[in-house]
Amino acid sequence: MIKQRQDFDRSDLMGGGDRVSLGSTETKILHITQNLIRFQSTVDQLSQLEAIVDYVADLFLEGQYFVKKLSFNNVPSILITTHDGKRPDILFNGHLDVVAGYPHQFIPDVKDGYLYGRGSVDMKLFDAIAIQAMIDLHESQPELSLGCYFSCDEEVGGVNGAKEFVEAGYSSGVLINGDAGVDYALVTGSKGILRFTMTAETTPGRPAYPWEGINAAQQLLDGFNEIQNRFPKHELANASDNWHTTFSISNLKTEQHPSGLPFKAQMTLGINFIDDLSYDELFSKLKKLVPNLVLEQINVAERLEVDDQHEVYERFLDLAEQNFDRKFQVKKDNGSSDAKFFKDAMEHIIIVKMPGIGAHEPDERARVDGIMPMYNTLVEFCLVEHKKKKESLEKVGELV
């Protein structure tokens, strides 16, 4: 990690002028976030997804921006850049979709220092901060190459959003994703996800004569134990040390033979894995481990690890700690985000989160006092990176 603070004058970075007053910038960001929360942008409501994309596009009507409304397999998303092309220097990344919520959660409420509402933490407040930061930066420093990409299917895996976006050739020098799972932390990695059904179908014996056949439930449980035994350290996972493979059975059912024993048994199994394998490679190994069972994938995500020793990463960490006036953790996360799709398309990936409580829960809320520290971190990081790039180009020019 950085041993000394970065030595730069923030007012100089902003072109010599004062930054927008905290109140006015914070008010703009809260206004945008509250409007975003009012959209019931769950993945099953296409009209709401299209409407929220239109709203974001309208925020960039003033000024010179390149706005692309994208659609991958009928799922909308949006890219806004300050310069034409597929590769901005810095790309803010978020998602506009949310998990289902109660009706009152789509009515934003600010009280007791928190912004309540579905998506406040996950992750519409960060989206709004990124939008306002990009607008302010472009107004004061139009030469900066910036972008925002917001998908609308992250909560169901991201395959018709960020995955297709990357496969379409979009990339960036630095990706800043605001969808981490840990407060006051930079996330250096996320587990791979492999969720699948596992089915046993047999001819069972009679209850008192089990040797006459094969009990499907027993065969299924034996297979599950084989898979668990492949990951001997899975029981070590805990809140302070989560970097171990974990399991979650979300469904278990049987169908009974007239004899009274099950002839078919099925479970839905989720594995959050740390193996340095693709999910397809791991899936292939598991199928060979339980050849008598039928395995079918449901939801998957690649494992991600980022280079937290690079100076770009360290600069962002340093700025975050200055602006939030506290030490940040640097740790791997148990969850996942769209950042996983960008690992081969980006030079650097930074994953951070708005401070808050209760993502996916009835009382989801984000800390209002985190708005300006995050905004200032994004703005200052972009200015520092632009300055570094400019200095580097000037040195190259001198050598030539």
C-alpha positions in Angstrom: 0.0 0.0 0.0 1.0 3.7 -0.3 3.5 4.7 2.4 3.0 8.5 1.8 0.2 10.7 0.8 -0.1 11.9 -2.8 1.4 15.4 -3.0 -0.9 17.5 -5.1 -3.0 20.6 -4.8 -6.7 19.8 -5.3 -7.7 23.3 -6.2 -5.0 23.2 -8.9 -6.5 20.0 -10.3 -9.8 21.7 -10.7 -8.3 24.3 -13.0 -7.7 26.8 -10.3 -11.3 27.4 -9.4 -13.3 26.3 -6.3 -15.2 23.1 -6.4 -19.0 23.2 -6.5 -20.3 23.9 -3.0 -21.0 20.8 -1.0 -24.7 21.6 -0.6 -25.5 22.2 -4.2 -23.6 19.1 -5.5 -25.0 16.9 -2.8 -28.5 18.2 -3.5 -28.1 17.4 -7.2 -26.9 13.9 -6.5 -29.7 13.2 -4.0 -32.3 14.5 -6.6 -31.0 12.2 -9.3 -30.9 9.2 -6.9 -34.4 9.8 -5.6 -35.7 9.9 -9.2 -33.8 6.7 -10.0 -35.3 4.9 -7.0 -38.8 5.8 -8.1 -38.4 3.5 -11.1 -39.4 0.0 -10.3 -36.6 -1.3 -12.4 -36.7 -5.0 -11.7 -35.7 -7.3 -14.5 -39.2 -8.5 -15.1 -40.4 -4.9 -16.0 -39.0 -4.1 -19.4 -40.9 -0.8 -19.6 -39.4 0.4 -16.4 -35.9 -0.6 -17.5 -36.4 1.3 -20.8 -37.8 4.3 -18.9 -34.9 4.5 -16.4 -32.4 4.3 -19.3 -34.3 7.2 -21.0 -34.1 9.2 -17.8 -30.4 8.7 -17.6 -30.0 9.7 -21.2 -31.9 12.9 -20.6 -29.5 13.9 -17.9 -26.9 14.4 -20.6 -29.0 16.5 -23.1 -26.9 19.6 -22.2 -23.3 19.6 -23.3 -21.4 17.6 -25.8 -21.8 13.9 -24.9 -22.0 10.7 -26.9 -25.0 8.8 -25.7 -25.6 5.2 -26.9 -28.8 3.3 -25.8 -27.8 -0.3 -26.2 -29.9 -3.5 -26.2 -28.6 -7.0 -25.8 -31.2 -9.7 -26.2 -33.9 -7.2 -25.6 -32.3 -6.0 -22.3 -31.5 -2.2 -22.4 -28.4 -0.6 -21.2 -26.7 2.8 -21.8 -23.2 4.1 -22.5 -22.4 7.8 -22.2 -18.9 9.1 -23.1 -17.3 12.5 -23.4 -15.5 11.5 -26.6 -16.6 9.3 -29.4 -15.3 5.7 -29.5 -15.4 2.5 -27.5 -12.5 3.1 -25.1 -12.7 6.0 -22.7 -9.7 6.4 -20.4 -11.9 5.9 -17.3 -15.3 4.2 -17.2 -17.7 4.4 -14.3 -19.7 1.2 -14.2 -23.0 0.4 -12.4 -26.4 -1.2 -12.9 -29.9 0.4 -12.9 -31.8 -2.8 -12.1 -32.8 -3.8 -8.6 -34.2 -6.8 -6.8 -37.9 -6.8 -6.0 -39.1 -4.6 -3.2 -42.1 -3.5 -1.3 -44.1 -0.6 -2.8 -42.9 1.8 -0.1 -39.3 1.1 -1.0 -39.7 2.8 -4.4 -40.6 6.1 -2.6 -37.3 7.5 -1.5 -37.0 8.9 2.0 -34.1 10.9 3.6 -34.1 10.7 7.4 -31.6 10.2 10.3 -28.7 10.6 8.0 -29.7 7.9 5.5 -31.4 7.7 2.1 -33.9 4.9 2.3 -35.2 3.1 -0.8 -34.7 0.1 -3.0 -31.4 0.5 -4.8 -30.1 3.2 -2.5 -27.0 1.1 -1.7 -27.3 -1.4 -4.5 -26.6 0.8 -6.4 -28.4 3.9 -7.6 -26.7 6.3 -5.3 -23.3 5.4 -6.7 -24.8 5.7 -10.2 -26.0 9.2 -9.5 -22.6 10.2 -8.0 -20.8 8.9 -11.1 -23.3 10.8 -13.4 -22.8 14.1 -11.5 -19.0 13.6 -11.3 -18.8 13.1 -15.1 -21.0 16.1 -15.8 -18.9 18.4 -13.6 -15.6 17.1 -14.9 -16.6 17.5 -18.5 -17.8 21.0 -17.9 -14.5 22.0 -16.2 -12.1 19.7 -18.1 -13.6 18.8 -21.5 -10.4 17.1 -22.6 -10.9 14.3 -20.1 -11.9 11.0 -21.7 -14.6 9.6 -19.4 -17.6 7.3 -19.7 -20.5 5.8 -17.8 -21.9 2.4 -18.6 -25.1 1.2 -16.8 -26.6 -2.2 -17.4 -30.0 -3.4 -16.5 -29.5 -7.1 -15.7 -26.8 -7.3 -13.0 -29.1 -8.8 -10.4 -29.7 -11.8 -12.6 -26.2 -12.4 -13.7 -25.3 -9.7 -16.2 -25.0 -11.9 -19.3 -27.3 -9.6 -21.3 -25.6 -6.4 -20.1 -21.9 -6.1 -19.1 -21.0 -9.5 -20.7 -22.4 -8.5 -24.1 -21.0 -5.0 -23.7 -17.5 -6.3 -23.4 -17.9 -8.9 -26.2 -19.1 -6.0 -28.4 -15.6 -4.5 -28.1 -16.0 -1.8 -25.4 -13.2 -1.3 -22.9 -11.3 1.2 -20.9 -8.0 2.1 -19.2 -9.6 2.1 -15.7 -12.9 0.7 -14.7 -14.5 2.0 -11.5 -17.3 -0.3 -10.4 -19.4 0.9 -7.4 -21.1 -2.4 -6.6 -18.9 -4.0 -3.9 -20.3 -5.8 -0.9 -18.1 -4.2 1.9 -18.4 -0.8 3.4 -15.3 1.4 3.5 -13.3 -1.1 1.4 -11.7 -1.7 -1.9 -12.5 -5.1 -3.1 -9.6 -7.0 -4.6 -11.5 -10.0 -5.8 -14.8 -11.9 -5.9 -15.6 -15.6 -5.9 -16.7 -17.5 -9.0 -20.3 -18.5 -8.9 -21.6 -21.9 -10.1 -25.3 -22.5 -9.5 -26.8 -25.7 -11.0 -29.4 -28.4 -10.5 -28.3 -31.9 -9.6 -30.7 -34.8 -10.3 -30.7 -38.5 -9.5 -33.2 -40.7 -11.2 -33.3 -44.4 -10.2 -35.4 -47.6 -9.7 -35.8 -47.9 -6.0 -36.4 -51.0 -4.0 -39.0 -51.5 -1.2 -38.5 -49.8 2.2 -37.7 -53.0 3.9 -35.6 -54.3 1.0 -33.3 -51.4 -0.1 -30.9 -53.9 -1.8 -33.6 -54.4 -4.5 -32.9 -51.0 -6.0 -31.3 -47.6 -5.6 -32.8 -44.8 -3.5 -32.7 -41.6 -5.5 -32.5 -39.4 -2.5 -29.6 -41.3 -1.1 -27.8 -41.2 -4.4 -28.3 -37.5 -4.5 -27.0 -36.9 -1.0 -24.0 -39.2 -1.7 -23.2 -37.0 -4.7 -23.5 -33.8 -2.7 -21.1 -35.2 -0.1 -18.6 -36.1 -2.9 -18.7 -32.5 -4.1 -18.4 -31.1 -0.6 -15.4 -33.3 0.1 -13.6 -31.8 -2.9 -13.4 -28.5 -1.0 -12.0 -29.6 2.4 -11.7 -26.0 3.8 -15.3 -24.9 3.0 -16.2 -25.0 6.7 -13.6 -22.4 7.5 -15.5 -19.5 5.9 -16.6 -16.8 8.3 -17.3 -13.0 8.3 -13.6 -12.0 8.8 -12.1 -14.7 6.5 -14.6 -15.4 3.7 -12.0 -16.5 1.0 -13.1 -20.2 1.1 -15.5 -22.0 -1.2 -19.0 -22.1 0.3 -22.2 -24.0 -0.6 -25.9 -23.2 -0.5 -28.8 -25.6 -1.2 -31.7 -23.5 -2.3 -34.2 -26.2 -3.3 -34.5 -29.9 -2.5 -37.3 -32.1 -3.7 -38.2 -35.8 -4.4 -40.8 -37.7 -6.4 -42.0 -40.9 -4.9 -42.3 -44.4 -6.4 -45.4 -46.4 -5.6 -43.2 -48.4 -3.3 -42.9 -45.4 -1.1 -39.2 -44.6 -1.9 -38.1 -41.8 -4.1 -37.3 -42.6 -7.7 -36.2 -39.0 -8.5 -34.5 -36.5 -6.3 -33.2 -33.0 -7.2 -31.4 -30.2 -5.5 -30.4 -26.7 -6.6 -26.9 -26.1 -5.4 -25.0 -22.8 -5.4 -21.2 -22.9 -5.1 -19.2 -19.7 -4.5 -15.7 -20.9 -5.4 -12.2 -19.7 -5.1 -10.5 -22.2 -7.4 -8.4 -20.6 -10.1 -10.7 -22.2 -12.7 -13.4 -21.0 -15.1 -16.9 -22.0 -14.0 -17.0 -24.3 -17.1 -13.8 -26.0 -16.0 -15.1 -26.5 -12.5 -18.4 -27.7 -13.8 -16.7 -30.3 -16.0 -14.7 -31.6 -13.0 -17.8 -31.9 -10.8 -19.7 -33.8 -13.5 -16.9 -36.4 -13.6 -17.0 -36.6 -9.8 -20.6 -37.6 -9.8 -21.2 -39.5 -13.0 -24.5 -41.1 -11.9 -26.1 -37.6 -11.5 -27.3 -35.2 -14.1 -26.0 -31.6 -13.6 -27.4 -28.6 -15.4 -26.2 -25.0 -15.0 -28.5 -22.2 -14.0 -26.4 -19.2 -13.1 -22.7 -18.6 -13.3 -20.0 -16.0 -12.8 -16.3 -16.0 -13.3 -13.9 -15.6 -10.5 -12.1 -12.2 -10.3 -8.9 -11.0 -8.8 -7.5 -7.5 -9.4 -4.0 -6.1 -9.0 -4.1 -4.1 -5.8 -0.4 -3.4 -5.8 -0.4 -1.2 -8.9 0.1 2.5 -8.4 -3.3 3.3 -10.0 -5.1 1.2 -7.4 -3.0 2.7 -4.7 -3.8 6.3 -5.8 -7.5 5.6 -5.6 -7.2 4.0 -2.2 -5.2 7.0 -0.9 -7.7 9.5 -2.2 -10.6 7.5 -0.7 -9.0 7.4 2.7 -8.3 11.2 2.5 -11.9 12.1 1.5 -13.6 9.7 3.9 -11.1 10.5 6.6 -10.7 6.9 7.6 -8.8 3.8 6.8 -10.2 1.5 4.1 -10.0 -2.2 4.1 -8.5 -4.0 1.1 -10.1 -7.4 0.9 -11.8 -10.0 -1.3 -15.6 -10.2 -1.3 -18.0 -13.1 -1.0 -20.3 -11.8 -3.6 -20.1 -10.8 -7.3 -20.6 -7.8 -9.6 -20.5 -7.0 -13.3 -16.8 -6.2 -12.8 -16.1 -9.9 -13.4 -16.9 -9.5 -17.1 -14.3 -6.7 -17.6 -11.2 -8.5 -16.2 -9.7 -9.1 -19.7 -10.9 -5.9 -21.2 -9.6 -3.4 -18.7 -6.1 -2.4 -17.7 -7.2 -1.7 -14.2 -10.3 -2.5 -12.2 -11.3 -0.7 -9.0 -14.3 -2.0 -7.0 -15.8 0.2 -4.2 -19.1 0.6 -2.5 -21.3 3.4 -1.1 -21.5 3.1 2.7 -24.9 1.8 3.7 -27.0 -1.0 5.1 -29.4 -3.7 3.9 -28.8 -4.3 0.2 -31.7 -6.5 -1.0 -33.4 -6.1 2.4 -36.6 -4.3 3.4 -34.7 -1.5 5.2 -32.1 -0.8 2.5 -30.5 2.6 3.1 -27.3 4.5 2.2 -25.4 7.0 4.3 -25.9 10.6 3.1 -22.6 11.6 4.6 -20.8 9.3 2.2 -22.0 11.2 -0.9 -19.5 14.0 -1.1 -16.5 11.9 0.0 -17.3 9.4 -2.9 -17.9 12.2 -5.3 -14.7 14.0 -4.4 -12.8 10.7 -4.6 -14.1 10.0 -8.2 -13.4 13.6 -9.3 -9.9 13.8 -7.9 -8.9 10.4 -9.1 -10.0 11.3 -12.7 -8.0 14.5 -12.6 -4.9 12.9 -11.1 -5.0 10.1 -13.8 -5.4 12.7 -16.5 -2.5 14.7 -15.2 -0.4 11.5 -15.0 -1.3 10.6 -18.6 -0.5 14.1 -19.9 2.9 14.1 -18.1 3.7 10.6 -19.6 2.8 11.8 -23.1 4.9 14.9 -22.7 7.9 12.7 -21.7 7.4 10.5 -24.7 7.3 13.6 -26.9 10.5 14.8 -25.5 12.2 11.5 -26.1 11.0 11.5 -29.7 
